[in-house]
Amino acid sequence: MIEADQAELSVATMCKVLKVSKSGFYDWRVRPPSARAMANVVLTEKIRAAHKMSKESYGMPRIRGELLDD
């Protein structure tokens, strides 16, 4: 698997391949996380906690049920 490495690929090249502007890339790097991204972090932690509390035996349907009960 090939990893993107700044020593091998410039930001300009990566932006061209990904069809994004360089200014958009640099803006994205310093932009604070969105409310949705922060909510996803909280949800992920709740999912991990529910899975751990089930001794890692619950799958998606039971985890979903646990989260809905909360």
PQR file with spaces between the fields and no chain letter, atoms N, CA, C, O and H, PARSE charges and radii, in Angstrom:
ATOM       1  N    MET     1       0.850   -1.183    0.000 -0.4000 1.5000
ATOM       2  CA   MET     1       0.000    0.000    0.000 -0.0000 2.0000
ATOM       3  C    MET     1       0.890    1.238    0.000  0.5500 1.7000
ATOM       4  O    MET     1       1.872    1.311    0.739 -0.5500 1.4000
ATOM       5  N    ILE     2       0.542    2.188   -0.818 -0.4000 1.5000
ATOM       6  CA   ILE     2       1.320    3.419   -0.921 -0.0000 2.0000
ATOM       7  C    ILE     2       0.693    4.464   -0.010  0.5500 1.7000
ATOM       8  O    ILE     2      -0.515    4.696   -0.059 -0.5500 1.4000
ATOM       9  H    ILE     2      -0.255    2.129   -1.419  0.4000 1.0000
ATOM      10  N    GLU     3       1.511    5.088    0.815 -0.4000 1.5000
ATOM      11  CA   GLU     3       1.047    6.142    1.702 -0.0000 2.0000
ATOM      12  C    GLU     3       1.441    7.498    1.131  0.5500 1.7000
ATOM      13  O    GLU     3       2.510    7.652    0.541 -0.5500 1.4000
ATOM      14  H    GLU     3       2.492    4.900    0.855  0.4000 1.0000
ATOM      15  N    ALA     4       0.551    8.488    1.316 -0.4000 1.5000
ATOM      16  CA   ALA     4       0.878    9.842    0.885 -0.0000 2.0000
ATOM      17  C    ALA     4       1.915   10.413    1.837  0.5500 1.7000
ATOM      18  O    ALA     4       1.707   10.450    3.049 -0.5500 1.4000
ATOM      19  H    ALA     4      -0.318    8.363    1.795  0.4000 1.0000
ATOM      20  N    ASP     5       3.000   10.845    1.295 -0.4000 1.5000
ATOM      21  CA   ASP     5       4.092   11.381    2.101 -0.0000 2.0000
ATOM      22  C    ASP     5       4.500   12.705    1.483  0.5500 1.7000
ATOM      23  O    ASP     5       4.805   12.767    0.292 -0.5500 1.4000
ATOM      24  H    ASP     5       3.170   10.815    0.310  0.4000 1.0000
ATOM      25  N    GLN     6       4.507   13.771    2.287 -0.4000 1.5000
ATOM      26  CA   GLN     6       4.842   15.079    1.735 -0.0000 2.0000
ATOM      27  C    GLN     6       6.204   15.105    1.074  0.5500 1.7000
ATOM      28  O    GLN     6       6.428   15.909    0.169 -0.5500 1.4000
ATOM      29  H    GLN     6       4.259   13.721    3.254  0.4000 1.0000
ATOM      30  N    ALA     7       7.120   14.247    1.500 -0.4000 1.5000
ATOM      31  CA   ALA     7       8.434   14.218    0.878 -0.0000 2.0000
ATOM      32  C    ALA     7       8.328   13.725   -0.568  0.5500 1.7000
ATOM      33  O    ALA     7       9.182   14.042   -1.395 -0.5500 1.4000
ATOM      34  H    ALA     7       6.938   13.594    2.235  0.4000 1.0000
ATOM      35  N    GLU     8       7.282   12.950   -0.874 -0.4000 1.5000
ATOM      36  CA   GLU     8       7.119   12.397   -2.215 -0.0000 2.0000
ATOM      37  C    GLU     8       6.117   13.177   -3.050  0.5500 1.7000
ATOM      38  O    GLU     8       6.297   13.318   -4.260 -0.5500 1.4000
ATOM      39  H    GLU     8       6.588   12.692   -0.202  0.4000 1.0000
ATOM      40  N    LEU     9       5.064   13.684   -2.421 -0.4000 1.5000
ATOM      41  CA   LEU     9       4.019   14.398   -3.146 -0.0000 2.0000
ATOM      42  C    LEU     9       3.827   15.786   -2.556  0.5500 1.7000
ATOM      43  O    LEU     9       3.740   15.947   -1.339 -0.5500 1.4000
ATOM      44  H    LEU     9       4.918   13.570   -1.438  0.4000 1.0000
ATOM      45  N    SER    10       3.762   16.769   -3.409 -0.4000 1.5000
ATOM      46  CA   SER    10       3.536   18.127   -2.921 -0.0000 2.0000
ATOM      47  C    SER    10       2.052   18.338   -2.655  0.5500 1.7000
ATOM      48  O    SER    10       1.209   17.600   -3.165 -0.5500 1.4000
ATOM      49  H    SER    10       3.832   16.639   -4.398  0.4000 1.0000
ATOM      50  N    VAL    11       1.744   19.340   -1.861 -0.4000 1.5000
ATOM      51  CA   VAL    11       0.357   19.691   -1.586 -0.0000 2.0000
ATOM      52  C    VAL    11      -0.340   20.025   -2.903  0.5500 1.7000
ATOM      53  O    VAL    11      -1.492   19.643   -3.112 -0.5500 1.4000
ATOM      54  H    VAL    11       2.429   19.940   -1.446  0.4000 1.0000
ATOM      55  N    ALA    12       0.347   20.726   -3.779 -0.4000 1.5000
ATOM      56  CA   ALA    12      -0.245   21.100   -5.069 -0.0000 2.0000
ATOM      57  C    ALA    12      -0.644   19.859   -5.867  0.5500 1.7000
ATOM      58  O    ALA    12      -1.728   19.820   -6.448 -0.5500 1.4000
ATOM      59  H    ALA    12       1.283   21.036   -3.610  0.4000 1.0000
ATOM      60  N    THR    13       0.220   18.852   -5.897 -0.4000 1.5000
ATOM      61  CA   THR    13      -0.072   17.624   -6.630 -0.0000 2.0000
ATOM      62  C    THR    13      -1.255   16.886   -6.013  0.5500 1.7000
ATOM      63  O    THR    13      -2.154   16.436   -6.724 -0.5500 1.4000
ATOM      64  H    THR    13       1.100   18.883   -5.424  0.4000 1.0000
ATOM      65  N    MET    14      -1.249   16.763   -4.677 -0.4000 1.5000
ATOM      66  CA   MET    14      -2.355   16.065   -4.014 -0.0000 2.0000
ATOM      67  C    MET    14      -3.672   16.791   -4.245  0.5500 1.7000
ATOM      68  O    MET    14      -4.695   16.151   -4.491 -0.5500 1.4000
ATOM      69  H    MET    14      -0.519   17.129   -4.100  0.4000 1.0000
ATOM      70  N    CYS    15      -3.661   18.113   -4.171 -0.4000 1.5000
ATOM      71  CA   CYS    15      -4.890   18.884   -4.382 -0.0000 2.0000
ATOM      72  C    CYS    15      -5.394   18.723   -5.811  0.5500 1.7000
ATOM      73  O    CYS    15      -6.598   18.624   -6.046 -0.5500 1.4000
ATOM      74  H    CYS    15      -2.831   18.633   -3.971  0.4000 1.0000
ATOM      75  N    LYS    16      -4.466   18.697   -6.760 -0.4000 1.5000
ATOM      76  CA   LYS    16      -4.863   18.516   -8.158 -0.0000 2.0000
ATOM      77  C    LYS    16      -5.508   17.154   -8.364  0.5500 1.7000
ATOM      78  O    LYS    16      -6.543   17.055   -9.023 -0.5500 1.4000
ATOM      79  H    LYS    16      -3.487   18.777   -6.569  0.4000 1.0000
ATOM      80  N    VAL    17      -4.910   16.101   -7.809 -0.4000 1.5000
ATOM      81  CA   VAL    17      -5.442   14.742   -7.945 -0.0000 2.0000
ATOM      82  C    VAL    17      -6.813   14.628   -7.277  0.5500 1.7000
ATOM      83  O    VAL    17      -7.720   13.990   -7.811 -0.5500 1.4000
ATOM      84  H    VAL    17      -4.069   16.181   -7.274  0.4000 1.0000
ATOM      85  N    LEU    18      -6.954   15.250   -6.109 -0.4000 1.5000
ATOM      86  CA   LEU    18      -8.209   15.177   -5.350 -0.0000 2.0000
ATOM      87  C    LEU    18      -9.233   16.222   -5.785  0.5500 1.7000
ATOM      88  O    LEU    18     -10.358   16.251   -5.285 -0.5500 1.4000
ATOM      89  H    LEU    18      -6.217   15.768   -5.675  0.4000 1.0000
ATOM      90  N    LYS    19      -8.829   17.074   -6.719 -0.4000 1.5000
ATOM      91  CA   LYS    19      -9.705   18.119   -7.256 -0.0000 2.0000
ATOM      92  C    LYS    19     -10.234   19.057   -6.178  0.5500 1.7000
ATOM      93  O    LYS    19     -11.426   19.361   -6.120 -0.5500 1.4000
ATOM      94  H    LYS    19      -7.916   17.050   -7.124  0.4000 1.0000
ATOM      95  N    VAL    20      -9.311   19.509   -5.323 -0.4000 1.5000
ATOM      96  CA   VAL    20      -9.626   20.530   -4.319 -0.0000 2.0000
ATOM      97  C    VAL    20      -8.619   21.663   -4.483  0.5500 1.7000
ATOM      98  O    VAL    20      -7.508   21.455   -4.970 -0.5500 1.4000
ATOM      99  H    VAL    20      -8.343   19.262   -5.370  0.4000 1.0000
ATOM     100  N    SER    21      -9.017   22.846   -4.076 -0.4000 1.5000
ATOM     101  CA   SER    21      -8.099   23.980   -4.187 -0.0000 2.0000
ATOM     102  C    SER    21      -7.074   23.939   -3.051  0.5500 1.7000
ATOM     103  O    SER    21      -7.338   23.419   -1.967 -0.5500 1.4000
ATOM     104  H    SER    21      -9.920   23.015   -3.680  0.4000 1.0000
ATOM     105  N    LYS    22      -5.912   24.495   -3.332 -0.4000 1.5000
ATOM     106  CA   LYS    22      -4.890   24.571   -2.283 -0.0000 2.0000
ATOM     107  C    LYS    22      -5.375   25.437   -1.133  0.5500 1.7000
ATOM     108  O    LYS    22      -5.154   25.105    0.032 -0.5500 1.4000
ATOM     109  H    LYS    22      -5.697   24.917   -4.213  0.4000 1.0000
ATOM     110  N    SER    23      -6.036   26.550   -1.453 -0.4000 1.5000
ATOM     111  CA   SER    23      -6.522   27.432   -0.381 -0.0000 2.0000
ATOM     112  C    SER    23      -7.586   26.714    0.456  0.5500 1.7000
ATOM     113  O    SER    23      -7.635   26.886    1.674 -0.5500 1.4000
ATOM     114  H    SER    23      -6.215   26.819   -2.399  0.4000 1.0000
ATOM     115  N    GLY    24      -8.428   25.920   -0.185 -0.4000 1.5000
ATOM     116  CA   GLY    24      -9.431   25.143    0.553 -0.0000 2.0000
ATOM     117  C    GLY    24      -8.784   24.132    1.476  0.5500 1.7000
ATOM     118  O    GLY    24      -9.246   23.929    2.599 -0.5500 1.4000
ATOM     119  H    GLY    24      -8.388   25.780   -1.174  0.4000 1.0000
ATOM     120  N    PHE    25      -7.711   23.491    1.011 -0.4000 1.5000
ATOM     121  CA   PHE    25      -6.989   22.526    1.842 -0.0000 2.0000
ATOM     122  C    PHE    25      -6.410   23.213    3.076  0.5500 1.7000
ATOM     123  O    PHE    25      -6.558   22.721    4.195 -0.5500 1.4000
ATOM     124  H    PHE    25      -7.336   23.656    0.099  0.4000 1.0000
ATOM     125  N    TYR    26      -5.746   24.357    2.865 -0.4000 1.5000
ATOM     126  CA   TYR    26      -5.134   25.047    3.992 -0.0000 2.0000
ATOM     127  C    TYR    26      -6.181   25.602    4.954  0.5500 1.7000
ATOM     128  O    TYR    26      -5.957   25.619    6.164 -0.5500 1.4000
ATOM     129  H    TYR    26      -5.626   24.757    1.956  0.4000 1.0000
ATOM     130  N    ASP    27      -7.323   26.056    4.431 -0.4000 1.5000
ATOM     131  CA   ASP    27      -8.424   26.488    5.303 -0.0000 2.0000
ATOM     132  C    ASP    27      -8.949   25.322    6.128  0.5500 1.7000
ATOM     133  O    ASP    27      -9.215   25.469    7.320 -0.5500 1.4000
ATOM     134  H    ASP    27      -7.504   26.042    3.448  0.4000 1.0000
ATOM     135  N    TRP    28      -9.097   24.168    5.494 -0.4000 1.5000
ATOM     136  CA   TRP    28      -9.611   22.972    6.174 -0.0000 2.0000
ATOM     137  C    TRP    28      -8.694   22.554    7.334  0.5500 1.7000
ATOM     138  O    TRP    28      -9.168   22.123    8.385 -0.5500 1.4000
ATOM     139  H    TRP    28      -8.881   24.049    4.525  0.4000 1.0000
ATOM     140  N    ARG    29      -7.390   22.686    7.131 -0.4000 1.5000
ATOM     141  CA   ARG    29      -6.438   22.279    8.177 -0.0000 2.0000
ATOM     142  C    ARG    29      -6.593   23.056    9.468  0.5500 1.7000
ATOM     143  O    ARG    29      -6.358   22.499   10.541 -0.5500 1.4000
ATOM     144  H    ARG    29      -7.004   23.036    6.277  0.4000 1.0000
ATOM     145  N    VAL    30      -6.976   24.308    9.409 -0.4000 1.5000
ATOM     146  CA   VAL    30      -7.062   25.130   10.613 -0.0000 2.0000
ATOM     147  C    VAL    30      -8.502   25.329   11.092  0.5500 1.7000
ATOM     148  O    VAL    30      -8.734   25.953   12.128 -0.5500 1.4000
ATOM     149  H    VAL    30      -7.166   24.761    8.538  0.4000 1.0000
ATOM     150  N    ARG    31      -9.459   24.802   10.341 -0.4000 1.5000
ATOM     151  CA   ARG    31     -10.862   24.970   10.712 -0.0000 2.0000
ATOM     152  C    ARG    31     -11.177   24.103   11.935  0.5500 1.7000
ATOM     153  O    ARG    31     -10.750   22.950   11.995 -0.5500 1.4000
ATOM     154  H    ARG    31      -9.270   24.296    9.500  0.4000 1.0000
ATOM     155  N    PRO    32     -11.919   24.642   12.910 -0.5600 1.5000
ATOM     156  CA   PRO    32     -12.298   23.819   14.070  0.2800 2.0000
ATOM     157  C    PRO    32     -13.283   22.728   13.641  0.5500 1.7000
ATOM     158  O    PRO    32     -13.965   22.877   12.627 -0.5500 1.4000
ATOM     159  N    PRO    33     -13.361   21.642   14.399 -0.5600 1.5000
ATOM     160  CA   PRO    33     -14.292   20.564   14.047  0.2800 2.0000
ATOM     161  C    PRO    33     -15.732   21.075   14.045  0.5500 1.7000
ATOM     162  O    PRO    33     -16.108   21.922   14.855 -0.5500 1.4000
ATOM     163  N    SER    34     -16.520   20.546   13.125 -0.4000 1.5000
ATOM     164  CA   SER    34     -17.924   20.934   13.042 -0.0000 2.0000
ATOM     165  C    SER    34     -18.704   20.333   14.211  0.5500 1.7000
ATOM     166  O    SER    34     -18.223   19.435   14.901 -0.5500 1.4000
ATOM     167  H    SER    34     -16.214   19.858   12.467  0.4000 1.0000
ATOM     168  N    ALA    35     -19.900   20.839   14.413 -0.4000 1.5000
ATOM     169  CA   ALA    35     -20.766   20.295   15.465 -0.0000 2.0000
ATOM     170  C    ALA    35     -21.049   18.821   15.193  0.5500 1.7000
ATOM     171  O    ALA    35     -21.104   18.018   16.125 -0.5500 1.4000
ATOM     172  H    ALA    35     -20.291   21.569   13.852  0.4000 1.0000
ATOM     173  N    ARG    36     -21.228   18.461   13.927 -0.4000 1.5000
ATOM     174  CA   ARG    36     -21.504   17.061   13.573 -0.0000 2.0000
ATOM     175  C    ARG    36     -20.288   16.187   13.887  0.5500 1.7000
ATOM     176  O    ARG    36     -20.443   15.081   14.406 -0.5500 1.4000
ATOM     177  H    ARG    36     -21.184   19.113   13.170  0.4000 1.0000
ATOM     178  N    ALA    37     -19.105   16.662   13.584 -0.4000 1.5000
ATOM     179  CA   ALA    37     -17.893   15.891   13.879 -0.0000 2.0000
ATOM     180  C    ALA    37     -17.742   15.673   15.378  0.5500 1.7000
ATOM     181  O    ALA    37     -17.359   14.590   15.819 -0.5500 1.4000
ATOM     182  H    ALA    37     -18.979   17.560   13.163  0.4000 1.0000
ATOM     183  N    MET    38     -18.043   16.702   16.158 -0.4000 1.5000
ATOM     184  CA   MET    38     -17.944   16.568   17.614 -0.0000 2.0000
ATOM     185  C    MET    38     -19.011   15.608   18.140  0.5500 1.7000
ATOM     186  O    MET    38     -18.744   14.823   19.050 -0.5500 1.4000
ATOM     187  H    MET    38     -18.355   17.583   15.800  0.4000 1.0000
ATOM     188  N    ALA    39     -20.216   15.667   17.573 -0.4000 1.5000
ATOM     189  CA   ALA    39     -21.282   14.743   17.973 -0.0000 2.0000
ATOM     190  C    ALA    39     -20.893   13.306   17.631  0.5500 1.7000
ATOM     191  O    ALA    39     -21.208   12.383   18.382 -0.5500 1.4000
ATOM     192  H    ALA    39     -20.433   16.305   16.834  0.4000 1.0000
ATOM     193  N    ASN    40     -20.209   13.113   16.500 -0.4000 1.5000
ATOM     194  CA   ASN    40     -19.758   11.772   16.119 -0.0000 2.0000
ATOM     195  C    ASN    40     -18.749   11.213   17.114  0.5500 1.7000
ATOM     196  O    ASN    40     -18.755   10.016   17.401 -0.5500 1.4000
ATOM     197  H    ASN    40     -19.953   13.862   15.890  0.4000 1.0000
ATOM     198  N    VAL    41     -17.888   12.071   17.639 -0.4000 1.5000
ATOM     199  CA   VAL    41     -16.902   11.636   18.641 -0.0000 2.0000
ATOM     200  C    VAL    41     -17.623   11.161   19.903  0.5500 1.7000
ATOM     201  O    VAL    41     -17.287   10.117   20.462 -0.5500 1.4000
ATOM     202  H    VAL    41     -17.883   13.043   17.406  0.4000 1.0000
ATOM     203  N    VAL    42     -18.611   11.933   20.346 -0.4000 1.5000
ATOM     204  CA   VAL    42     -19.381   11.562   21.541 -0.0000 2.0000
ATOM     205  C    VAL    42     -20.117   10.248   21.306  0.5500 1.7000
ATOM     206  O    VAL    42     -20.103    9.366   22.165 -0.5500 1.4000
ATOM     207  H    VAL    42     -18.884   12.781   19.892  0.4000 1.0000
ATOM     208  N    LEU    43     -20.762   10.112   20.143 -0.4000 1.5000
ATOM     209  CA   LEU    43     -21.495    8.893   19.824 -0.0000 2.0000
ATOM     210  C    LEU    43     -20.563    7.683   19.766  0.5500 1.7000
ATOM     211  O    LEU    43     -20.906    6.607   20.257 -0.5500 1.4000
ATOM     212  H    LEU    43     -20.773   10.829   19.446  0.4000 1.0000
ATOM     213  N    THR    44     -19.404    7.856   19.175 -0.4000 1.5000
ATOM     214  CA   THR    44     -18.427    6.763   19.094 -0.0000 2.0000
ATOM     215  C    THR    44     -18.024    6.293   20.482  0.5500 1.7000
ATOM     216  O    THR    44     -17.909    5.090   20.719 -0.5500 1.4000
ATOM     217  H    THR    44     -19.125    8.730   18.776  0.4000 1.0000
ATOM     218  N    GLU    45     -17.807    7.223   21.399 -0.4000 1.5000
ATOM     219  CA   GLU    45     -17.447    6.849   22.772 -0.0000 2.0000
ATOM     220  C    GLU    45     -18.585    6.093   23.457  0.5500 1.7000
ATOM     221  O    GLU    45     -18.336    5.141   24.197 -0.5500 1.4000
ATOM     222  H    GLU    45     -17.900    8.200   21.207  0.4000 1.0000
ATOM     223  N    LYS    46     -19.824    6.505   23.219 -0.4000 1.5000
ATOM     224  CA   LYS    46     -20.974    5.803   23.800 -0.0000 2.0000
ATOM     225  C    LYS    46     -21.082    4.389   23.243  0.5500 1.7000
ATOM     226  O    LYS    46     -21.391    3.449   23.975 -0.5500 1.4000
ATOM     227  H    LYS    46     -20.026    7.278   22.618  0.4000 1.0000
ATOM     228  N    ILE    47     -20.828    4.242   21.955 -0.4000 1.5000
ATOM     229  CA   ILE    47     -20.859    2.915   21.321 -0.0000 2.0000
ATOM     230  C    ILE    47     -19.783    2.022   21.921  0.5500 1.7000
ATOM     231  O    ILE    47     -20.040    0.865   22.252 -0.5500 1.4000
ATOM     232  H    ILE    47     -20.577    5.006   21.360  0.4000 1.0000
ATOM     233  N    ARG    48     -18.580    2.562   22.059 -0.4000 1.5000
ATOM     234  CA   ARG    48     -17.476    1.777   22.642 -0.0000 2.0000
ATOM     235  C    ARG    48     -17.781    1.373   24.078  0.5500 1.7000
ATOM     236  O    ARG    48     -17.494    0.246   24.482 -0.5500 1.4000
ATOM     237  H    ARG    48     -18.371    3.502   21.790  0.4000 1.0000
ATOM     238  N    ALA    49     -18.361    2.289   24.851 -0.4000 1.5000
ATOM     239  CA   ALA    49     -18.685    1.992   26.246 -0.0000 2.0000
ATOM     240  C    ALA    49     -19.748    0.902   26.329  0.5500 1.7000
ATOM     241  O    ALA    49     -19.630   -0.015   27.142 -0.5500 1.4000
ATOM     242  H    ALA    49     -18.593    3.204   24.523  0.4000 1.0000
ATOM     243  N    ALA    50     -20.785    0.990   25.498 -0.4000 1.5000
ATOM     244  CA   ALA    50     -21.843   -0.029   25.506 -0.0000 2.0000
ATOM     245  C    ALA    50     -21.276   -1.376   25.088  0.5500 1.7000
ATOM     246  O    ALA    50     -21.638   -2.403   25.662 -0.5500 1.4000
ATOM     247  H    ALA    50     -20.881    1.735   24.838  0.4000 1.0000
ATOM     248  N    HIS    51     -20.408   -1.388   24.114 -0.4000 1.5000
ATOM     249  CA   HIS    51     -19.791   -2.640   23.650 -0.0000 2.0000
ATOM     250  C    HIS    51     -18.931   -3.254   24.752  0.5500 1.7000
ATOM     251  O    HIS    51     -18.957   -4.464   24.974 -0.5500 1.4000
ATOM     252  H    HIS    51     -20.114   -0.554   23.647  0.4000 1.0000
ATOM     253  N    LYS    52     -18.177   -2.407   25.433 -0.4000 1.5000
ATOM     254  CA   LYS    52     -17.316   -2.895   26.510 -0.0000 2.0000
ATOM     255  C    LYS    52     -18.146   -3.435   27.677  0.5500 1.7000
ATOM     256  O    LYS    52     -17.812   -4.466   28.261 -0.5500 1.4000
ATOM     257  H    LYS    52     -18.156   -1.424   25.253  0.4000 1.0000
ATOM     258  N    MET    53     -19.238   -2.725   28.014 -0.4000 1.5000
ATOM     259  CA   MET    53     -20.092   -3.167   29.120 -0.0000 2.0000
ATOM     260  C    MET    53     -20.741   -4.521   28.819  0.5500 1.7000
ATOM     261  O    MET    53     -21.080   -5.262   29.742 -0.5500 1.4000
ATOM     262  H    MET    53     -19.510   -1.888   27.540  0.4000 1.0000
ATOM     263  N    SER    54     -20.916   -4.846   27.537 -0.4000 1.5000
ATOM     264  CA   SER    54     -21.503   -6.129   27.154 -0.0000 2.0000
ATOM     265  C    SER    54     -20.441   -7.223   27.066  0.5500 1.7000
ATOM     266  O    SER    54     -20.698   -8.320   26.571 -0.5500 1.4000
ATOM     267  H    SER    54     -20.641   -4.244   26.788  0.4000 1.0000
ATOM     268  N    LYS    55     -19.250   -6.905   27.554 -0.4000 1.5000
ATOM     269  CA   LYS    55     -18.101   -7.820   27.453 -0.0000 2.0000
ATOM     270  C    LYS    55     -17.803   -8.142   25.990  0.5500 1.7000
ATOM     271  O    LYS    55     -17.410   -9.253   25.632 -0.5500 1.4000
ATOM     272  H    LYS    55     -19.041   -6.014   27.957  0.4000 1.0000
ATOM     273  N    GLU    56     -18.009   -7.117   25.165 -0.4000 1.5000
ATOM     274  CA   GLU    56     -17.737   -7.182   23.730 -0.0000 2.0000
ATOM     275  C    GLU    56     -18.527   -8.269   23.013  0.5500 1.7000
ATOM     276  O    GLU    56     -18.058   -8.850   22.035 -0.5500 1.4000
ATOM     277  H    GLU    56     -18.328   -6.215   25.456  0.4000 1.0000
ATOM     278  N    SER    57     -19.742   -8.539   23.514 -0.4000 1.5000
ATOM     279  CA   SER    57     -20.569   -9.563   22.889 -0.0000 2.0000
ATOM     280  C    SER    57     -21.724   -8.981   22.077  0.5500 1.7000
ATOM     281  O    SER    57     -22.266   -9.666   21.209 -0.5500 1.4000
ATOM     282  H    SER    57     -20.123   -8.067   24.309  0.4000 1.0000
ATOM     283  N    TYR    58     -22.112   -7.729   22.341 -0.4000 1.5000
ATOM     284  CA   TYR    58     -23.226   -7.120   21.619 -0.0000 2.0000
ATOM     285  C    TYR    58     -22.780   -6.680   20.236  0.5500 1.7000
ATOM     286  O    TYR    58     -21.680   -6.160   20.051 -0.5500 1.4000
ATOM     287  H    TYR    58     -21.672   -7.173   23.046  0.4000 1.0000
ATOM     288  N    GLY    59     -23.661   -6.900   19.270 -0.4000 1.5000
ATOM     289  CA   GLY    59     -23.452   -6.402   17.916 -0.0000 2.0000
ATOM     290  C    GLY    59     -24.254   -5.126   17.717  0.5500 1.7000
ATOM     291  O    GLY    59     -24.757   -4.534   18.673 -0.5500 1.4000
ATOM     292  H    GLY    59     -24.555   -7.323   19.421  0.4000 1.0000
ATOM     293  N    MET    60     -24.364   -4.713   16.461 -0.4000 1.5000
ATOM     294  CA   MET    60     -25.030   -3.453   16.146 -0.0000 2.0000
ATOM     295  C    MET    60     -26.472   -3.376   16.655  0.5500 1.7000
ATOM     296  O    MET    60     -26.837   -2.354   17.236 -0.5500 1.4000
ATOM     297  H    MET    60     -23.955   -5.193   15.685  0.4000 1.0000
ATOM     298  N    PRO    61     -27.317   -4.408   16.469 -0.5600 1.5000
ATOM     299  CA   PRO    61     -28.704   -4.254   16.916  0.2800 2.0000
ATOM     300  C    PRO    61     -28.839   -4.019   18.426  0.5500 1.7000
ATOM     301  O    PRO    61     -29.625   -3.174   18.855 -0.5500 1.4000
ATOM     302  N    ARG    62     -28.085   -4.752   19.214 -0.4000 1.5000
ATOM     303  CA   ARG    62     -28.169   -4.584   20.670 -0.0000 2.0000
ATOM     304  C    ARG    62     -27.539   -3.273   21.122  0.5500 1.7000
ATOM     305  O    ARG    62     -28.056   -2.614   22.024 -0.5500 1.4000
ATOM     306  H    ARG    62     -27.447   -5.438   18.866  0.4000 1.0000
ATOM     307  N    ILE    63     -26.432   -2.894   20.503 -0.4000 1.5000
ATOM     308  CA   ILE    63     -25.796   -1.619   20.842 -0.0000 2.0000
ATOM     309  C    ILE    63     -26.770   -0.479   20.530  0.5500 1.7000
ATOM     310  O    ILE    63     -26.929    0.445   21.328 -0.5500 1.4000
ATOM     311  H    ILE    63     -26.012   -3.429   19.770  0.4000 1.0000
ATOM     312  N    ARG    64     -27.411   -0.551   19.377 -0.4000 1.5000
ATOM     313  CA   ARG    64     -28.384    0.467   18.991 -0.0000 2.0000
ATOM     314  C    ARG    64     -29.512    0.533   20.011  0.5500 1.7000
ATOM     315  O    ARG    64     -29.936    1.621   20.403 -0.5500 1.4000
ATOM     316  H    ARG    64     -27.282   -1.301   18.728  0.4000 1.0000
ATOM     317  N    GLY    65     -29.996   -0.622   20.441 -0.4000 1.5000
ATOM     318  CA   GLY    65     -31.044   -0.662   21.453 -0.0000 2.0000
ATOM     319  C    GLY    65     -30.602   -0.028   22.758  0.5500 1.7000
ATOM     320  O    GLY    65     -31.360    0.713   23.384 -0.5500 1.4000
ATOM     321  H    GLY    65     -29.652   -1.506   20.123  0.4000 1.0000
ATOM     322  N    GLU    66     -29.383   -0.316   23.165 -0.4000 1.5000
ATOM     323  CA   GLU    66     -28.837    0.279   24.391 -0.0000 2.0000
ATOM     324  C    GLU    66     -28.796    1.802   24.279  0.5500 1.7000
ATOM     325  O    GLU    66     -29.171    2.514   25.212 -0.5500 1.4000
ATOM     326  H    GLU    66     -28.767   -0.918   22.656  0.4000 1.0000
ATOM     327  N    LEU    67     -28.340    2.289   23.137 -0.4000 1.5000
ATOM     328  CA   LEU    67     -28.233    3.730   22.951 -0.0000 2.0000
ATOM     329  C    LEU    67     -29.616    4.386   22.900  0.5500 1.7000
ATOM     330  O    LEU    67     -29.791    5.497   23.401 -0.5500 1.4000
ATOM     331  H    LEU    67     -28.035    1.711   22.380  0.4000 1.0000
ATOM     332  N    LEU    68     -30.582    3.716   22.307 -0.4000 1.5000
ATOM     333  CA   LEU    68     -31.943    4.258   22.268 -0.0000 2.0000
ATOM     334  C    LEU    68     -32.581    4.295   23.644  0.5500 1.7000
ATOM     335  O    LEU    68     -33.357    5.200   23.952 -0.5500 1.4000
ATOM     336  H    LEU    68     -30.440    2.813   21.901  0.4000 1.0000
ATOM     337  N    ASP    69     -32.251    3.298   24.484 -0.4000 1.5000
ATOM     338  CA   ASP    69     -32.769    3.271   25.849 -0.0000 2.0000
ATOM     339  C    ASP    69     -32.227    4.433   26.686  0.5500 1.7000
ATOM     340  O    ASP    69     -32.910    4.947   27.571 -0.5500 1.4000
ATOM     341  H    ASP    69     -31.621    2.563   24.234  0.4000 1.0000
ATOM     342  N    ASP    70     -30.991    4.835   26.391 -0.4000 1.5000
ATOM     343  CA   ASP    70     -30.378    5.952   27.122 -0.0000 2.0000
ATOM     344  C    ASP    70     -30.995    7.232   26.643  0.5500 1.7000
ATOM     345  O    ASP    70     -30.633    8.308   27.119 -0.5500 1.4000
ATOM     346  H    ASP    70     -30.436    4.417   25.672  0.4000 1.0000
